[in-house]
Amino acid sequence: MKPPESALRAILKPAVMVGALGYFVDVYDLILFAILRIPSLKDMGFSGERLVSHGILLLNLQMLGMLAGGIFFGILGDRAGRVALLFGSILLYSIANIANGFVHSIEAYAGWRFVAGFGLAGELGGGITLVTEVLPRALRGYGTTVISTVGVFGAVIGGLVAQRVEWRTAYFIGGGLGLVLLVLRLSVAESGMFKQLRAAPRHVSRGNFLMLFNNSARFMKYLRCILIGLPLWCIVGILVSFSPELSRALNIQGEVKVAQAIAFCYLGITFGGFASGYFSQVLRSRRKILLLFLLFTALAMAAYFLTGGQSNGTFYLVILLLGFGVGYWTVFVTIAAEQFGTNIRATVATTVPNFVRGATVPITLAFNQLKPACGLVAAAAVVSFACVAVALWALRGLEETHDKELDYLEPA
């Protein structure tokens, strides 16, 4: 079902386009770091085991920054406004990424990766929150589809930049993109729902992170929102990041490179993001689409582990299918934002995706713990299918939110 021209004009508002570009910068940076980690560390004089240990340190600090930043910017978005969230997030990210280009020690590199992660944490959730509140409820899914499709394409650009310029220059480009986006955000107006929230009585609690834990039903809903996102970061964190090692264990014919695996994965996520958002509108259901995409992801995982002896081209194709399967990422953030009231919506929408990203740490730890007993391939398979099973369980307990009215408050 193609939206009419009048609907397209309503969808392509500044808030949608700026949200899409914000997510573009978010994904650009994540991919940039994944590809530049080894070249940058080698240029700084590290080799051997230090490439692994320092790489893990940088990745973990970046993820911890995202966890902390998700909470900070979520609270800021519910107290100071959605636009303030987006301004603060991209400004901090831009400063940190430019600083990344000047580092000469692992301590400085780690510190600025933490700050970059902290800054990026607000981009996706803040953009989704604003879009769900400024668009008519019948068009919300189209708005988030634009964010997903444009945003995830940042992975493709990040990969191209990382392979064509020196690593410091690549970070400068990322910071420059953030500063350009900061100027574009001057045209974005605040959400009407937040303006009403600002005028609410003093007893209405805004941006209270603890509200997500002081009510068992609300906490379970919040937890389920987080758990449905686990398969994406399991795929990126294990099946793609360790694709060279896993491909050798699977006897794949031909070399498999991480940079190419990441590119194929995110190309799949781009198509999957568009398809999941569009068909959630056609079917008028977020839950049905999430179910279909999770089942597709399980089938793609099975194909991944059954590619033994195939060519690297076939292996890359399966990785593309895995990416398509977890392309529901933006629909997943949208359904999280739509589950909660205006006074904690930004807090939820920014913390949920960052807690899922942070779950990369326990997922990879579980993978490492299982490897000695199960072997590389079996350990990856157990963790991967467990993530899908948990996500399906979590989805089962969430309400449908496609046509839900969002102008309401959560009781303290």
C-alpha positions, 0 to 999 in steps of 0.5 A: 500500500503506497501512501498518497502524495499528501501523506508523503509530504506529511512523512518527510518532515524535518524531524524524520529526515534529521532523525534518519541522518542521525541514525546514519551517523550512529551506524557509520561510527559503529562500522567505522570503529569495527573496521578501523580497530586493528589498523589504528592499533597497529599504527599506534605500535601495537601487535599480536595479542595486544590487538585483541586485548586492546580491541576488546577494551576499546569495544567494551568501553564504547558499549559502556559509554552507550549504556550510560549515555542511553540513560543520560540522554533518555532522561534529558529527552523526557525532562528538557525535550526531544530536540535538546536530546538530539542536539546534546547527543550529536554535539558530544559525539562530534567532539569525541570523534574529532578527538579520536583522530588525534589520539596517540595512546591506548588510554586516550583512545579508550577514553574518547571511545567511551565519550563517543559511545556516550554521545551516540547513545541518544541518536536512534531513540531520540529520533524515533521518539520525536517521529512517533510523536509528530507523525499521525499514528497511521503514518508512524511506521512509514516515518520510522522506515525512512529512518531505518533505510537511510540510517543503516546505509551509514554502514555502507558509507562507513565501510567505504570511507574506512577502506579508502582513507587513513584512519585518523581522517575517517574519524575526522569525517565522522565528526564533521558529519556530526557537526553538519547534522547539528546545523540541520537540527536548527530546523526541527521543532519540538514535539507537541506531546512534549510541550503538553508534558512540559505544562503538566502538573508538578507531581507528574514524574518526567524522565524518571528511570526508576519508574521502569523498576517500581512496577512489576508489570511495567518492568516486565514490559521494559525487559521484553522490549530489550530482549526482542533485540538480542538476535541482531547484536548476537549476529553482529557480535559473533556470526559476523565479527568472527566470520573469518574464524567460523568460516575456516571451522566450517571449511568455507572455500576462499577467504572471508574478510570481516569488512566484507562480511559487515558490508553484506550484513548491513546491506541486508539490514538496510533492505530488511529495515525497509521491508519490516517498516513498510509491511508493518504498515501494510499488515497494520501490525508491529508484532506480526512483522517482528514474529515473521522476521525472527522466524526468518532469522532463525532459518538464516542462522540454520543456513549459516551453520549448514554452509560447510564446504560452500564457497565464500560467495555463498557464505556472504549471501547467507550473511546478507540474509541474516542481516535482512532477518534482523532488519526489524531493528527500527520496528523493534525500537518503535514498538518499545517507544509506543509501549510507554507514556510520554513522560518516560518515552524518550527514556525507554526509546534511548535505553532499550537499543543501548542495553541491547548493544551492551548485551554484546558483552554477556553474549560474547562472554557466553560464547567464549565460555562454551567454546572449550566444551562445545567447539567454535561452531557449536558454541556460536550456534547455541548462543545464536538460537538461544537469542532467537528463542528468548526474543520470541518469548519476549515478543509473545508478552507485548501488546500490539501498538500499530494504531495505539494513541500515544498521548498519555502519561505513565503513573509514578 
